[in-house]
Amino acid sequence: MIQQVVIVSGGVPSRWPDLSELDMNQTAIIGVDRGVRFALEAGFNVDIAVGDFDSLTTDEFQNMTKEISIIKTSVPEKDDTDTELGVLMAMEHYPGLPVIIIGGTGGRIDHFLCNLWFPLQPRFSKMIPLIHLWDKWNKVSYFHPGDYEILKDPLFDYLAFVCFTPVTGLYLREVKYPLNDVTLYHPMSYASNEFLTEKANFSFHSGIMGVIQSMDETFE
């Protein structure tokens, strides 16, 4: 039974996160444009391919069609990014499941910003709690107003609370740098915070927020 969806975007695999915590037998894979090739090369069983595929050679595209049953081809000049098309396919074929995007960070800053900000579009509002951006050094999650407990990922040292929109009634608890009933009138990131124990708590009354667990970038 499928429990989550991994969307493989076009970022290089050297920046991919460790996916060993996921049961790949219960994970649907959606390849996005060049990410299809990377996913196949990594040995993933790709369920859906989507994009304009303008970064694939003719041979790569033909090989893809032999291995993947559902392929949605778009034109290069379009309103949606390839990653957005991947999320729309996840919403259609795997409604209500968490969506983890890999290969969506690093590289070009404009692509990164598209992938970071697209969940704020009204059409993705219901997906806010389900979308996650992962790479080798970061995990990003999105939140509607509420009260939340965050569990520490043992791989990461740092914790950031990102106000993607104006936010009211923000509390940060059980962290090195707490906040008490703060209102933000513009987007802002409270970076380089830390867990005091294996969990932290935050709450807010209005707006959209993100939580990032991260570590310093290293190169092998």
Stockholm file with secondary structure:
# STOCKHOLM 1.0

chainA/1-220         MIQQVVIVSGGVPSRWPDLSELDMNQTAIIGVDRGVRFALEAGFNVDIAVGDFDSLTTDEFQNMTKEISIIKTSVPEKDDTDTELGVLMAMEHYPGLPVIIIGGTGGRIDHFLCNLWFPLQPRFSKMIPLIHLWDKWNKVSYFHPGDYEILKDPLFDYLAFVCFTPVTGLYLREVKYPLNDVTLYHPMSYASNEFLTEKANFSFHSGIMGVIQSMDETFE
#=GR chainA/1-220 SS CCCEEEEECSSCGGGCCCCTTSCGGGEEEEEETHHHHHHHHTTCCCCEEEECCTTSCHHHHHHHHHHCSEEEECCSSCSSCHHHHHHHHHHHHSTTSCEEEESCSSSCHHHHHHHHHGGGSGGGGGGGGGEEEECSSEEEEEECSEEEEEECCTTCCEEEEEESSCEEEEEEESBSSCEEEEEESSCEEEEEECBSSSEEEEEESBSCEEEEEECCCCCC
#=GC SS_cons         CCCEEEEECSSCGGGCCCCTTSCGGGEEEEEETHHHHHHHHTTCCCCEEEECCTTSCHHHHHHHHHHCSEEEECCSSCSSCHHHHHHHHHHHHSTTSCEEEESCSSSCHHHHHHHHHGGGSGGGGGGGGGEEEECSSEEEEEECSEEEEEECCTTCCEEEEEESSCEEEEEEESBSSCEEEEEESSCEEEEEECBSSSEEEEEESBSCEEEEEECCCCCC
//
